[in-house]
């Protein structure tokens, strides 16, 4: 067990440790025994988990707690008509709710702004 120690103060410590082992004062470490004094971590990760999409009702894997839709096109875009040229385009629903999403392009938005 202690044959790898050859000379010096470590050899004396080895002799003392052998005497203590012979007298039953110190127990050798057990193989495979967990010696971590800390309790196991009580935190359990709740994500990713299955959730129902608010847009289409399909099941999907939710990766953040604020994710409501299954993907980019689902529940993201709504049909709108440009206030300048009247061309139909897809605007984000959250932009329309804020009062944005009225123009199909930056050039239409700037031409409307210049006219005002």
Secondary structure, 3 states (H helix, E strand, C coil): CCCCCCCCHHHHHHHHHHHHHHHCCCCCCCCCCCCCCCCCCCCCCCCCEEEECCCCCCEEEECCCCCCCCCCCCCCEEEEECCCCCCEEEEEHHHHHHCCCCCCCHHHHHHHHHHC
